[in-house]
Structures are given as C-alpha cells and as structure tokens.
Amino acid sequence: MSKKRVFPFGYQMREGQILVNPQEARLVREIFEQYRLGKTTPELAASAMLQGVPYREGTSAWNKNMVCIFFFAIQMRQEQR
C-alpha cells in the first residue's frame, strides 16, 4: 500500500510543483491575525472549523494541536536562521 505524500497545510502539489493553496493560505493568515489579536488556540481551531476548510483530506475537524503546529513551524524556522 503506497502512502500519499503530505504537504504542510497551505501547500499543494500540482503538475509536479509545490504551490501555495490559496484557500488554505488565506486561513493560515487569518489564524495568525486572530492569534495576534488574543484568540486562544481552541478558539482558533473552532474558527477554522467554521471556515469549512479541512485540515487534511478526509476530516473537517480541527483542534488546538493542529493550530499549534503552525506556531511550532514558525519557531523552528526562526531558530534555523
């Protein structure tokens, strides 16, 4: 059984290239903006679920851990610089 390659939320593979997924990228920007304004990760997850953009194929549910992955990825990137 072959496993499907999974890209970070906000990206997609199209015609052999990794591209920004506009719908997901818009949600990522919105999550960061709401976080900046003081929303908690459970509130951000609830808001993301209401947007109707699934975190991954096959599930429409979001939780605070999914939201935290965005912040962890940014932190890791900054530490690599």
Backbone as CSV, one residue per row, in Angstrom:
resi,resn,N_x,N_y,N_z,CA_x,CA_y,CA_z,C_x,C_y,C_z
1,MET,0.856,-1.173,0.000,0.000,0.000,0.000,0.904,1.239,0.000
2,SER,0.708,2.105,-0.963,1.545,3.308,-1.029,0.920,4.432,-0.216
3,LYS,1.786,5.189,0.420,1.326,6.299,1.246,1.352,7.573,0.417
4,LYS,0.305,8.367,0.559,0.224,9.643,-0.130,1.168,10.638,0.524
5,ARG,1.891,11.396,-0.272,2.775,12.417,0.280,1.917,13.525,0.880
6,VAL,2.285,13.990,2.054,1.523,15.030,2.736,2.370,16.307,2.786
7,PHE,1.796,17.394,2.345,2.471,18.690,2.361,1.954,19.516,3.521
8,PRO,2.750,20.461,3.993,2.266,21.327,5.071,0.979,22.037,4.654
9,PHE,0.133,22.274,5.650,-1.118,22.978,5.392,-0.802,24.307,4.713
10,GLY,-1.514,24.599,3.631,-1.282,25.831,2.885,-0.555,25.594,1.568
11,TYR,-0.119,24.342,1.334,0.606,23.998,0.105,-0.044,22.801,-0.567
12,GLN,0.218,22.667,-1.856,-0.316,21.547,-2.616,0.637,21.206,-3.757
13,MET,0.508,19.994,-4.278,1.289,19.574,-5.432,0.387,19.681,-6.656
14,ARG,0.882,20.355,-7.660,0.135,20.469,-8.912,1.137,20.425,-10.061
15,GLU,0.916,19.475,-10.950,1.772,19.294,-12.124,3.248,19.203,-11.740
16,GLY,3.524,18.471,-10.662,4.891,18.235,-10.239,5.550,19.370,-9.481
17,GLN,4.794,20.413,-9.169,5.354,21.547,-8.430,4.603,21.748,-7.123
18,ILE,5.348,22.170,-6.098,4.723,22.505,-4.820,4.313,23.966,-4.895
19,LEU,3.018,24.199,-4.741,2.453,25.546,-4.863,1.641,25.907,-3.633
20,VAL,1.431,27.183,-3.442,0.560,27.669,-2.367,-0.877,27.312,-2.719
21,ASN,-1.605,26.800,-1.738,-3.033,26.555,-1.888,-3.729,27.821,-1.396
22,PRO,-4.312,28.610,-2.298,-4.855,29.920,-1.908,-5.883,29.880,-0.785
23,GLN,-6.787,28.909,-0.816,-7.828,28.831,0.214,-7.204,28.535,1.578
24,GLU,-6.279,27.589,1.619,-5.636,27.248,2.885,-4.725,28.374,3.366
25,ALA,-4.004,29.000,2.446,-3.095,30.096,2.822,-3.876,31.263,3.424
26,ARG,-5.041,31.528,2.892,-5.888,32.601,3.435,-6.262,32.283,4.882
27,LEU,-6.586,31.006,5.144,-6.942,30.599,6.503,-5.730,30.700,7.434
28,VAL,-4.546,30.333,6.962,-3.332,30.449,7.786,-3.112,31.905,8.185
29,ARG,-3.237,32.827,7.227,-3.067,34.253,7.542,-4.103,34.716,8.556
30,GLU,-5.334,34.240,8.398,-6.404,34.620,9.326,-6.128,34.082,10.730
31,ILE,-5.643,32.845,10.826,-5.315,32.259,12.131,-4.241,33.091,12.820
32,PHE,-3.186,33.477,12.105,-2.128,34.282,12.715,-2.640,35.650,13.143
33,GLU,-3.494,36.239,12.341,-4.040,37.557,12.691,-4.913,37.459,13.943
34,GLN,-5.773,36.450,14.005,-6.629,36.273,15.184,-5.798,35.975,16.428
35,TYR,-4.726,35.210,16.268,-3.838,34.923,17.390,-3.187,36.208,17.886
36,ARG,-2.754,37.025,16.955,-2.142,38.313,17.305,-3.113,39.174,18.097
37,LEU,-4.398,39.035,17.809,-5.425,39.820,18.490,-5.864,39.193,19.821
38,GLY,-5.247,38.062,20.195,-5.503,37.497,21.518,-6.364,36.258,21.582
39,LYS,-6.747,35.686,20.458,-7.561,34.466,20.487,-6.728,33.293,20.987
40,THR,-7.361,32.374,21.685,-6.682,31.177,22.174,-6.656,30.115,21.079
41,THR,-5.801,29.106,21.260,-5.741,28.056,20.230,-7.060,27.282,20.101
42,PRO,-7.804,26.983,21.183,-9.110,26.343,20.984,-10.085,27.250,20.211
43,GLU,-10.043,28.548,20.468,-10.896,29.480,19.721,-10.498,29.514,18.251
44,LEU,-9.196,29.486,17.989,-8.714,29.488,16.606,-9.141,28.211,15.881
45,ALA,-9.077,27.074,16.573,-9.498,25.803,15.975,-10.988,25.826,15.646
46,ALA,-11.786,26.353,16.551,-13.236,26.446,16.313,-13.526,27.349,15.126
47,SER,-12.818,28.455,15.043,-12.990,29.385,13.927,-12.591,28.727,12.611
48,ALA,-11.493,27.985,12.619,-11.033,27.302,11.412,-12.056,26.270,10.947
49,MET,-12.662,25.562,11.902,-13.661,24.562,11.540,-14.878,25.219,10.885
50,LEU,-15.253,26.393,11.384,-16.395,27.113,10.817,-16.126,27.580,9.388
51,GLN,-14.852,27.750,9.041,-14.492,28.187,7.688,-14.767,27.094,6.655
52,GLY,-14.837,25.848,7.118,-15.120,24.741,6.208,-13.921,24.273,5.399
53,VAL,-12.729,24.669,5.797,-11.512,24.229,5.112,-10.930,23.084,5.930
54,PRO,-10.923,21.858,5.386,-10.417,20.730,6.165,-8.915,20.836,6.411
55,TYR,-8.480,20.378,7.580,-7.052,20.384,7.903,-6.313,19.397,7.008
56,ARG,-6.924,18.254,6.777,-6.383,17.266,5.838,-7.548,16.528,5.206
57,GLU,-7.263,15.907,4.101,-8.281,15.183,3.363,-8.961,14.147,4.254
58,GLY,-10.264,14.125,4.232,-10.997,13.122,4.980,-11.480,13.549,6.352
59,THR,-11.092,14.747,6.807,-11.577,15.217,8.104,-11.839,16.713,8.062
60,SER,-12.964,17.117,8.607,-13.268,18.551,8.666,-12.978,19.102,10.066
61,ALA,-12.647,18.203,10.996,-12.410,18.620,12.381,-11.050,19.300,12.529
62,TRP,-11.015,20.311,13.369,-9.780,20.996,13.761,-9.687,20.908,15.274
63,ASN,-8.463,20.960,15.809,-8.286,21.048,17.247,-7.103,21.962,17.538
64,LYS,-6.888,22.265,18.808,-5.839,23.222,19.167,-4.458,22.728,18.763
65,ASN,-4.239,21.414,18.751,-2.932,20.881,18.368,-2.624,21.167,16.899
66,MET,-3.627,21.101,16.051,-3.437,21.414,14.634,-3.023,22.872,14.463
67,VAL,-3.632,23.743,15.237,-3.293,25.167,15.188,-1.875,25.383,15.710
68,CYS,-1.522,24.696,16.786,-0.181,24.855,17.373,0.926,24.461,16.404
69,ILE,0.639,23.559,15.490,1.647,23.143,14.511,2.125,24.347,13.694
70,PHE,1.240,25.287,13.381,1.642,26.490,12.633,2.684,27.276,13.413
71,PHE,2.423,27.472,14.694,3.325,28.277,15.521,4.653,27.550,15.749
72,PHE,4.600,26.227,15.888,5.808,25.441,16.054,6.671,25.523,14.795
73,ALA,6.053,25.444,13.627,6.795,25.521,12.364,7.498,26.867,12.223
74,ILE,6.824,27.937,12.602,7.428,29.271,12.529,8.607,29.366,13.494
75,GLN,8.434,28.846,14.702,9.506,28.879,15.695,10.722,28.099,15.196
76,MET,10.500,26.919,14.627,11.604,26.114,14.120,12.344,26.832,12.996
77,ARG,11.605,27.499,12.148,12.209,28.236,11.041,13.089,29.368,11.544
78,GLN,12.606,30.068,12.541,13.360,31.182,13.101,14.639,30.703,13.795
79,GLU,14.573,29.545,14.436,15.753,29.002,15.112,16.803,28.523,14.122
80,GLN,16.407,28.169,12.914,17.344,27.708,11.904,18.135,28.856,11.281
81,ARG,17.677,30.054,11.447,18.353,31.222,10.841,19.562,31.609,11.594
